[in-house]
Amino acid sequence: MLPLGAPFSSDILAHNEDCEVVATNRSDLFPASVRQAGDLHVQDDIPIAELIEQELDPTQLHQIIHHLWLAGRPVPPRPLHYQVLLGRDVVISERIDMHCVWRPGRIILKPIPRFLLNRSFWRDHFECRCGIECQASKPCHLRHLRQCALGFLLSYVALVAYESDYCIAQSKGLIPDGITWSAWRRFVQEFLRRGSSSSLPSEQLYAEVAPRFIYGELRANRLAMIDKVYNGPFSTNFMSHWDSYEAFIGDNSSSIIATTAWGFLVLGAMQVGLQTERLGRDDVFQVISWAFTVFSIVAVVFAVFLLLVVFVAVFLYNLMRTRRGEVERARYLRRDWRRSG
């Protein structure tokens, strides 16, 4: 049976009549401006299907879905209070690809768009009418967007489980204003039951969920690693582990220094061993000590050289990319501001 209508029956946005979130106009449900190909547009100039896709479809994650198990587990994300307990700050991002992505000390979450809590919007824009030709495994574009919407809401059902989670979500702006705790509890019950008298079993709950949202929390560094393996070493589809050249040099230098320190401990132990009568006469131990000494010297020199080569390569790539982007932008705008003055 094809899904129709909203996955909830109560009007969760109608509990504060003075709050503008009850508005159903398109201008009240989407961003004030939309960025496409580097240009800014009024949202009314963009087809609504494109707006929904930009808000909900994690295209880049679906491109690497077969390798997503390397970055996270196929279980719901843990509640917000537990994220705080782990020492993670809740950071806002409107990029759907970054939703539930974490790195040490922070977890990135996308706030719930207002239109996802509007029942009439679900009826008008998320109802698939393809019939039996459309399957959950190979959905049409409209049904795929619905699966993304269901998966996104399912992640928030897991994130906001306790009243303490609700308070955190409100303070961070993750849920629209005007939603009370009792209204949220009712919404969660309706979402998990979908018209049934009890919670749906997992196989039914996840049957109409986009593949990305089967996974909960994803590691940022592993996503970046997967992206660079399959899209090239200079790909920047996901947030880089380093946000500056200083951080890049500092982090990698620390690794080299730490590894070198362990090597010095081993070399020191070998030197003590060579001073003993038994090991000092052992030809095998002397060969091993000599080989490890040479290896330690060569390894440190090679690591420093490799770090410098990578740094220069990344610097030159970013420099050329910036310059090329400026030239292309000037050509697109038909204006060469670099020659003015």
BALUM-64982 format. One record per residue (C-alpha): residue in three letters; chain; x, y, z. Coordinates in Angstrom, 3 decimals, padded with zeros to 6 digits. Example, Ala and Ser with C-alpha at 12.3 -4.5 7.8 and 13.67 -1.06 7.14 Angstrom:
2
  residuo  cadena        c1        c2        c3
      ALA       A   012.300  -004.500   007.800
      SER       A   013.670  -001.060   007.140
***
This chain:
341
  residuo  cadena        c1        c2        c3
      MET       A   000.000   000.000   000.000
      LEU       A   001.447   003.364  -001.026
      PRO       A   001.800   005.974   001.737
      LEU       A  -000.511   008.947   001.585
      GLY       A  -000.946   011.964   003.847
      ALA       A   001.075   013.133   006.807
      PRO       A   002.519   010.573   009.268
      PHE       A   000.719   012.411   012.081
      SER       A  -002.852   013.579   012.585
      SER       A  -002.670   016.425   015.120
      ASP       A  -001.884   020.010   014.179
      ILE       A   001.352   020.384   016.091
      LEU       A   001.863   023.989   014.963
      ALA       A  -001.517   025.272   016.118
      HIS       A  -000.803   025.561   019.843
      ASN       A   000.322   029.175   019.719
      GLU       A  -002.035   031.284   017.653
      ASP       A   000.195   034.338   017.968
      CYS       A   003.193   032.535   016.512
      GLU       A   003.853   032.957   012.817
      VAL       A   004.715   029.274   012.398
      VAL       A   001.014   028.526   011.940
      ALA       A   001.212   030.250   008.574
      THR       A   000.840   028.019   005.569
      ASN       A   002.087   030.460   002.928
      ARG       A   005.102   029.290   001.009
      SER       A   007.111   032.346   002.072
      ASP       A   006.660   031.350   005.731
      LEU       A   007.842   027.771   005.219
      PHE       A   011.112   028.166   003.304
      PRO       A   014.306   030.252   003.649
      ALA       A   014.237   033.949   002.807
      SER       A   016.806   033.419   000.041
      VAL       A   018.094   030.378  -001.811
      ARG       A   021.647   029.869  -003.049
      GLN       A   022.132   027.986  -006.307
      ALA       A   025.402   027.791  -008.246
      GLY       A   026.792   030.687  -006.237
      ASP       A   023.821   032.967  -006.934
      LEU       A   021.144   034.186  -004.546
      HIS       A   017.485   033.826  -005.499
      VAL       A   014.175   034.735  -003.957
      GLN       A   012.545   031.486  -002.936
      ASP       A   009.445   032.247  -005.024
      ASP       A   011.620   032.018  -008.161
      ILE       A   012.595   028.400  -007.417
      PRO       A   010.208   025.473  -008.089
      ILE       A   008.944   024.123  -004.801
      ALA       A   010.152   020.597  -005.644
      GLU       A   013.714   021.936  -005.890
      LEU       A   013.337   023.713  -002.562
      ILE       A   012.166   020.517  -000.889
      GLU       A   015.004   018.546  -002.459
      GLN       A   017.574   021.070  -001.267
      GLU       A   016.141   020.963   002.248
      LEU       A   015.681   017.206   002.645
      ASP       A   017.586   015.085   000.113
      PRO       A   021.102   014.070   001.313
      THR       A   022.280   013.358  -002.231
      GLN       A   025.981   013.187  -001.412
      LEU       A   025.398   010.615   001.317
      HIS       A   023.230   008.493  -000.945
      GLN       A   026.062   008.457  -003.490
      ILE       A   028.255   006.633  -000.959
      ILE       A   025.467   004.703   000.772
      HIS       A   027.165   001.318   000.233
      HIS       A   030.118   002.518   002.296
      LEU       A   028.202   004.421   004.959
      TRP       A   028.630   001.549   007.421
      LEU       A   032.234   002.724   007.801
      ALA       A   031.008   006.018   009.265
      GLY       A   028.137   004.919   011.513
      ARG       A   025.777   002.214   012.698
      PRO       A   022.272   001.502   011.333
      VAL       A   020.542   002.525   014.563
      PRO       A   018.674   005.719   015.544
      PRO       A   020.734   008.621   016.924
      ARG       A   020.986   008.873   020.692
      PRO       A   018.933   011.524   022.565
      LEU       A   020.186   015.082   022.897
      HIS       A   020.819   014.830   026.642
      TYR       A   023.157   011.905   025.978
      GLN       A   024.990   013.898   023.315
      VAL       A   025.613   016.579   025.947
      LEU       A   026.726   013.871   028.385
      LEU       A   029.329   012.796   025.812
      GLY       A   030.696   016.338   025.851
      ARG       A   029.325   017.298   022.444
      ASP       A   028.058   020.787   021.712
      VAL       A   024.982   020.958   019.492
      VAL       A   025.902   022.927   016.360
      ILE       A   023.331   024.067   013.801
      SER       A   023.702   023.476   010.066
      GLU       A   021.032   023.845   007.397
      ARG       A   022.825   021.313   005.177
      ILE       A   020.874   018.060   005.230
      ASP       A   024.079   016.117   004.422
      MET       A   025.553   017.292   007.732
      HIS       A   022.574   016.287   009.880
      CYS       A   023.608   013.939   012.711
      VAL       A   027.279   014.156   011.724
      TRP       A   029.645   014.379   014.673
      ARG       A   033.267   015.143   015.357
      PRO       A   035.075   015.348   018.719
      GLY       A   033.286   017.856   020.922
      ARG       A   030.327   018.602   018.661
      ILE       A   027.369   017.109   016.830
      ILE       A   025.821   018.866   013.850
      LEU       A   022.032   018.951   013.505
      LYS       A   019.668   020.497   010.988
      PRO       A   016.617   022.184   012.565
      ILE       A   013.192   020.854   011.619
      PRO       A   011.798   022.852   008.679
      ARG       A   008.364   024.250   009.420
      PHE       A   006.748   022.665   006.382
      LEU       A   007.469   019.151   007.715
      LEU       A   005.051   019.778   010.582
      ASN       A   002.313   021.093   008.298
      ARG       A  -000.271   018.417   007.406
      SER       A  -001.608   020.229   004.362
      PHE       A   001.927   020.486   002.981
      TRP       A   002.301   016.708   003.213
      ARG       A  -000.979   016.268   001.368
      ASP       A  -000.020   018.696  -001.391
      HIS       A   003.645   017.817  -001.919
      PHE       A   004.450   014.366  -000.518
      GLU       A   001.665   012.158  -001.860
      CYS       A   002.847   009.602  -004.415
      ARG       A   000.127   008.679  -006.915
      CYS       A   002.150   006.439  -009.223
      GLY       A   000.265   003.330  -008.192
      ILE       A   001.841  -000.111  -008.050
      GLU       A   004.557   000.897  -010.529
      CYS       A   006.317   002.838  -007.773
      GLN       A   008.185   000.627  -005.307
      ALA       A   009.864   001.534  -002.035
      SER       A   013.188   000.138  -003.303
      LYS       A   012.940   002.126  -006.573
      PRO       A   010.750   005.100  -005.716
      CYS       A   009.768   007.952  -007.973
      HIS       A   011.218   011.361  -007.170
      LEU       A   008.187   012.420  -005.122
      ARG       A   008.171   009.248  -003.075
      HIS       A   011.928   009.535  -002.552
      LEU       A   011.444   013.012  -001.082
      ARG       A   008.738   011.609   001.169
      GLN       A   011.142   008.907   002.350
      CYS       A   013.724   011.586   003.128
      ALA       A   011.123   013.571   005.072
      LEU       A   010.067   010.507   007.067
      GLY       A   013.673   009.608   007.817
      PHE       A   014.503   013.119   008.945
      LEU       A   011.520   013.241   011.314
      LEU       A   012.394   009.761   012.582
      SER       A   015.826   011.040   013.578
      TYR       A   014.169   013.763   015.675
      VAL       A   011.823   011.257   017.262
      ALA       A   014.989   009.578   018.546
      LEU       A   016.838   012.798   019.396
      VAL       A   013.989   014.375   021.395
      ALA       A   012.799   011.540   023.617
      TYR       A   012.773   013.147   027.075
      GLU       A   011.569   016.515   028.273
      SER       A   015.207   017.425   028.892
      ASP       A   015.856   016.735   025.197
      TYR       A   012.914   018.973   024.336
      CYS       A   014.380   021.801   026.428
      ILE       A   017.754   021.427   024.700
      ALA       A   016.078   021.377   021.282
      GLN       A   014.150   024.542   022.092
      SER       A   017.203   026.379   023.409
      LYS       A   019.199   025.464   020.293
      GLY       A   016.410   026.364   017.867
      LEU       A   016.042   022.812   016.558
      ILE       A   012.244   022.794   016.675
      PRO       A   009.917   025.651   015.658
      ASP       A   008.616   028.026   018.315
      GLY       A   005.184   027.412   019.746
      ILE       A   005.459   023.615   020.045
      THR       A   004.756   022.497   023.592
      TRP       A   006.131   019.361   025.237
      SER       A   002.680   017.760   025.319
      ALA       A   002.186   018.531   021.617
      TRP       A   005.560   016.986   020.817
      ARG       A   004.738   013.826   022.797
      ARG       A   001.472   013.456   020.902
      PHE       A   003.287   013.987   017.601
      VAL       A   005.816   011.240   018.455
      GLN       A   003.051   008.811   019.408
      GLU       A   001.195   009.438   016.165
      PHE       A   004.386   009.169   014.113
      LEU       A   005.399   005.841   015.631
      ARG       A   001.910   004.346   015.426
      ARG       A   000.757   005.675   012.030
      GLY       A  -002.880   004.925   012.782
      SER       A  -002.181   001.637   014.580
      SER       A  -003.096   000.905   018.190
      SER       A   000.556   000.272   019.087
      SER       A   004.012   001.210   017.848
      LEU       A   004.862  -000.136   014.425
      PRO       A   007.524  -002.862   014.268
      SER       A   010.911  -001.745   012.989
      GLU       A   010.523  -003.386   009.574
      GLN       A   007.377  -001.342   008.936
      LEU       A   008.733   001.840   010.511
      TYR       A   011.822   001.773   008.289
      ALA       A   010.090   000.486   005.155
      GLU       A   009.465   004.013   003.866
      VAL       A   012.644   005.671   005.154
      ALA       A   015.404   006.891   002.835
      PRO       A   018.571   004.752   003.120
      ARG       A   020.678   007.495   004.705
      PHE       A   018.315   007.784   007.681
      ILE       A   018.597   004.090   008.479
      TYR       A   021.943   005.170   009.885
      GLY       A   022.011   007.465   012.893
      GLU       A   025.130   009.354   013.915
      LEU       A   027.942   009.541   011.347
      ARG       A   031.613   010.311   011.962
      ALA       A   032.752   013.436   010.121
      ASN       A   036.345   012.286   009.613
      ARG       A   035.275   008.943   008.159
      LEU       A   032.794   010.619   005.827
      ALA       A   035.600   012.849   004.600
      MET       A   037.831   009.799   004.134
      ILE       A   035.182   007.936   002.108
      ASP       A   034.539   011.046   000.044
      LYS       A   038.223   011.527  -000.764
      VAL       A   038.677   007.862  -001.704
      TYR       A   035.778   007.844  -004.153
      ASN       A   035.734   011.464  -005.323
      GLY       A   039.415   012.355  -005.256
      PRO       A   041.822   013.619  -002.584
      PHE       A   040.813   017.253  -003.093
      SER       A   037.072   016.678  -002.766
      THR       A   035.365   018.945  -000.232
      ASN       A   031.832   017.542  -000.203
      PHE       A   032.035   017.115   003.558
      MET       A   033.586   019.189   006.298
      SER       A   037.349   018.795   006.423
      HIS       A   039.057   017.747   009.624
      TRP       A   041.311   020.809   009.289
      ASP       A   039.919   024.311   008.819
      SER       A   043.283   026.045   008.337
      TYR       A   046.839   025.329   007.230
      GLU       A   048.016   025.891   010.804
      ALA       A   045.673   023.163   012.049
      PHE       A   046.828   020.825   009.268
      ILE       A   050.522   021.335   010.055
      GLY       A   049.980   021.257   013.824
      ASP       A   047.892   018.092   013.851
      ASN       A   050.193   016.118   011.566
      SER       A   053.338   017.428   013.260
      SER       A   051.953   016.249   016.591
      SER       A   051.463   012.773   015.144
      ILE       A   055.030   012.711   013.808
      ILE       A   056.440   013.938   017.128
      ALA       A   054.433   011.375   019.116
      THR       A   055.555   008.529   016.849
      THR       A   059.161   009.719   017.042
      ALA       A   058.979   009.777   020.844
      TRP       A   057.908   006.133   020.907
      GLY       A   060.757   005.329   018.553
      PHE       A   063.219   007.037   020.903
      LEU       A   061.971   004.875   023.770
      VAL       A   062.663   001.737   021.755
      LEU       A   066.071   003.041   020.658
      GLY       A   066.929   003.873   024.260
      ALA       A   065.995   000.375   025.370
      MET       A   068.111  -001.097   022.579
      GLN       A   071.061   001.070   023.597
      VAL       A   070.794  -000.208   027.168
      GLY       A   070.616  -003.751   025.823
      LEU       A   073.775  -003.253   023.781
      GLN       A   075.626  -002.256   026.966
      THR       A   074.900  -005.622   028.553
      GLU       A   077.357  -008.456   028.070
      ARG       A   074.858  -010.938   026.668
      LEU       A   073.054  -008.708   024.140
      GLY       A   076.235  -006.838   023.268
      ARG       A   077.665  -010.050   021.836
      ASP       A   074.422  -011.124   020.138
      ASP       A   074.886  -010.607   016.394
      VAL       A   071.151  -010.858   015.681
      PHE       A   070.301  -008.181   018.248
      GLN       A   073.003  -005.912   016.855
      VAL       A   071.608  -006.282   013.333
      ILE       A   068.081  -005.557   014.564
      SER       A   069.292  -002.502   016.502
      TRP       A   071.190  -001.200   013.481
      ALA       A   068.200  -001.753   011.173
      PHE       A   065.743  -000.081   013.544
      THR       A   068.081   002.893   014.020
      VAL       A   068.361   003.430   010.273
      PHE       A   064.621   002.903   009.853
      SER       A   063.832   005.481   012.554
      ILE       A   066.011   008.114   010.893
      VAL       A   064.652   007.444   007.405
      ALA       A   061.033   007.257   008.613
      VAL       A   061.190   010.636   010.367
      VAL       A   062.830   012.329   007.382
      PHE       A   060.328   010.740   004.985
      ALA       A   057.334   011.704   007.167
      VAL       A   058.459   015.336   007.357
      PHE       A   059.156   015.386   003.614
      LEU       A   055.749   013.849   002.842
      LEU       A   054.015   016.378   005.097
      LEU       A   055.704   019.243   003.258
      VAL       A   054.829   017.763  -000.144
      VAL       A   051.165   017.348   000.817
      PHE       A   051.068   020.853   002.284
      VAL       A   052.531   022.399  -000.876
      ALA       A   050.175   020.359  -003.094
      VAL       A   047.094   021.380  -001.103
      PHE       A   048.213   025.010  -000.964
      LEU       A   048.813   025.190  -004.728
      TYR       A   045.526   023.410  -005.464
      ASN       A   043.539   025.815  -003.296
      LEU       A   045.409   028.773  -004.778
      MET       A   044.650   027.719  -008.360
      ARG       A   041.068   026.844  -007.460
      THR       A   040.539   030.256  -005.882
      ARG       A   042.041   032.018  -008.868
      ARG       A   040.018   029.964  -011.349
      GLY       A   036.863   030.617  -009.356
      GLU       A   037.492   034.354  -009.440
      VAL       A   038.033   034.305  -013.214
      GLU       A   034.893   032.244  -013.815
      ARG       A   032.873   034.478  -011.510
      ALA       A   034.088   037.606  -013.305
      ARG       A   033.170   036.065  -016.657
      TYR       A   029.747   035.054  -015.351
      LEU       A   029.038   038.520  -013.938
      ARG       A   030.482   040.161  -017.068
      ARG       A   032.460   042.475  -014.872
      ASP       A   036.203   042.640  -014.275
      TRP       A   036.530   044.493  -010.972
      ARG       A   040.201   043.539  -010.741
      ARG       A   041.159   046.190  -013.309
      SER       A   039.113   048.986  -011.781
      GLY       A   040.957   051.803  -010.079
***
